[in-house]
């Protein structure tokens, strides 16, 4: 589930959860 991890990383950086 890479897209899930990416989504969490984006939120952590202060960005909207992007489902990549």
PDB file of N, CA, C and O in Angstrom:
ATOM      1  N   UNK A   1       0.854  -1.196   0.000  1.00  0.00           N
ATOM      2  CA  UNK A   1       0.000   0.000   0.000  1.00  0.00           C
ATOM      3  C   UNK A   1       0.889   1.245   0.000  1.00  0.00           C
ATOM      4  O   UNK A   1       0.990   1.958   0.998  1.00  0.00           O
ATOM      5  N   UNK A   2       1.514   1.480  -1.118  1.00  0.00           N
ATOM      6  CA  UNK A   2       2.407   2.645  -1.210  1.00  0.00           C
ATOM      7  C   UNK A   2       1.591   3.935  -1.237  1.00  0.00           C
ATOM      8  O   UNK A   2       1.995   4.943  -0.657  1.00  0.00           O
ATOM      9  N   UNK A   3       0.455   3.900  -1.904  1.00  0.00           N
ATOM     10  CA  UNK A   3      -0.366   5.114  -1.993  1.00  0.00           C
ATOM     11  C   UNK A   3      -0.800   5.562  -0.602  1.00  0.00           C
ATOM     12  O   UNK A   3      -0.881   6.760  -0.331  1.00  0.00           O
ATOM     13  N   UNK A   4      -1.078   4.609   0.275  1.00  0.00           N
ATOM     14  CA  UNK A   4      -1.478   4.957   1.642  1.00  0.00           C
ATOM     15  C   UNK A   4      -0.337   5.661   2.346  1.00  0.00           C
ATOM     16  O   UNK A   4      -0.538   6.690   2.991  1.00  0.00           O
ATOM     17  N   UNK A   5       0.866   5.108   2.226  1.00  0.00           N
ATOM     18  CA  UNK A   5       2.031   5.707   2.874  1.00  0.00           C
ATOM     19  C   UNK A   5       2.273   7.102   2.323  1.00  0.00           C
ATOM     20  O   UNK A   5       2.541   8.042   3.072  1.00  0.00           O
ATOM     21  N   UNK A   6       2.177   7.225   1.017  1.00  0.00           N
ATOM     22  CA  UNK A   6       2.400   8.531   0.383  1.00  0.00           C
ATOM     23  C   UNK A   6       1.387   9.543   0.906  1.00  0.00           C
ATOM     24  O   UNK A   6       1.715  10.703   1.154  1.00  0.00           O
ATOM     25  N   UNK A   7       0.162   9.083   1.064  1.00  0.00           N
ATOM     26  CA  UNK A   7      -0.891   9.977   1.563  1.00  0.00           C
ATOM     27  C   UNK A   7      -0.545  10.480   2.958  1.00  0.00           C
ATOM     28  O   UNK A   7      -0.742  11.655   3.266  1.00  0.00           O
ATOM     29  N   UNK A   8      -0.029   9.585   3.804  1.00  0.00           N
ATOM     30  CA  UNK A   8       0.321   9.988   5.172  1.00  0.00           C
ATOM     31  C   UNK A   8       1.482  10.962   5.155  1.00  0.00           C
ATOM     32  O   UNK A   8       1.498  11.928   5.918  1.00  0.00           O
ATOM     33  N   UNK A   9       2.452  10.716   4.291  1.00  0.00           N
ATOM     34  CA  UNK A   9       3.630  11.585   4.204  1.00  0.00           C
ATOM     35  C   UNK A   9       3.212  12.988   3.785  1.00  0.00           C
ATOM     36  O   UNK A   9       3.706  13.976   4.328  1.00  0.00           O
ATOM     37  N   UNK A  10       2.306  13.075   2.823  1.00  0.00           N
ATOM     38  CA  UNK A  10       1.865  14.388   2.358  1.00  0.00           C
ATOM     39  C   UNK A  10       1.192  15.154   3.494  1.00  0.00           C
ATOM     40  O   UNK A  10       1.427  16.349   3.672  1.00  0.00           O
ATOM     41  N   UNK A  11       0.362  14.462   4.254  1.00  0.00           N
ATOM     42  CA  UNK A  11      -0.327  15.112   5.373  1.00  0.00           C
ATOM     43  C   UNK A  11       0.683  15.563   6.416  1.00  0.00           C
ATOM     44  O   UNK A  11       0.547  16.641   6.994  1.00  0.00           O
ATOM     45  N   UNK A  12       1.698  14.737   6.655  1.00  0.00           N
ATOM     46  CA  UNK A  12       2.712  15.067   7.651  1.00  0.00           C
ATOM     47  C   UNK A  12       3.468  16.334   7.236  1.00  0.00           C
ATOM     48  O   UNK A  12       3.845  17.149   8.078  1.00  0.00           O
ATOM     49  N   UNK A  13       3.680  16.482   5.940  1.00  0.00           N
ATOM     50  CA  UNK A  13       4.405  17.666   5.460  1.00  0.00           C
ATOM     51  C   UNK A  13       3.506  18.901   5.456  1.00  0.00           C
ATOM     52  O   UNK A  13       3.962  20.012   5.185  1.00  0.00           O
ATOM     53  N   UNK A  14       2.214  18.692   5.762  1.00  0.00           N
ATOM     54  CA  UNK A  14       1.295  19.816   5.797  1.00  0.00           C
ATOM     55  C   UNK A  14       0.611  20.013   4.462  1.00  0.00           C
ATOM     56  O   UNK A  14       0.256  21.132   4.088  1.00  0.00           O
ATOM     57  N   UNK A  15       0.428  18.908   3.741  1.00  0.00           N
ATOM     58  CA  UNK A  15      -0.239  18.995   2.438  1.00  0.00           C
ATOM     59  C   UNK A  15      -1.455  18.076   2.435  1.00  0.00           C
ATOM     60  O   UNK A  15      -1.518  17.129   3.220  1.00  0.00           O
ATOM     61  N   UNK A  16      -2.403  18.342   1.575  1.00  0.00           N
ATOM     62  CA  UNK A  16      -3.601  17.504   1.482  1.00  0.00           C
ATOM     63  C   UNK A  16      -3.256  16.081   1.071  1.00  0.00           C
ATOM     64  O   UNK A  16      -2.398  15.873   0.213  1.00  0.00           O
ATOM     65  N   UNK A  17      -3.906  15.118   1.665  1.00  0.00           N
ATOM     66  CA  UNK A  17      -3.619  13.708   1.352  1.00  0.00           C
ATOM     67  C   UNK A  17      -3.841  13.421  -0.126  1.00  0.00           C
ATOM     68  O   UNK A  17      -4.974  13.405  -0.608  1.00  0.00           O
ATOM     69  N   UNK A  18      -2.741  13.194  -0.835  1.00  0.00           N
ATOM     70  CA  UNK A  18      -2.869  12.901  -2.268  1.00  0.00           C
ATOM     71  C   UNK A  18      -2.731  11.401  -2.499  1.00  0.00           C
ATOM     72  O   UNK A  18      -1.722  10.802  -2.126  1.00  0.00           O
ATOM     73  N   UNK A  19      -3.721  10.809  -3.100  1.00  0.00           N
ATOM     74  CA  UNK A  19      -3.671   9.363  -3.338  1.00  0.00           C
ATOM     75  C   UNK A  19      -2.862   9.070  -4.581  1.00  0.00           C
ATOM     76  O   UNK A  19      -3.404   9.042  -5.686  1.00  0.00           O
ATOM     77  N   UNK A  20      -1.581   8.854  -4.413  1.00  0.00           N
ATOM     78  CA  UNK A  20      -0.705   8.536  -5.530  1.00  0.00           C
ATOM     79  C   UNK A  20      -0.647   7.014  -5.642  1.00  0.00           C
ATOM     80  O   UNK A  20       0.035   6.485  -6.520  1.00  0.00           O
TER      81      UNK A  20
END
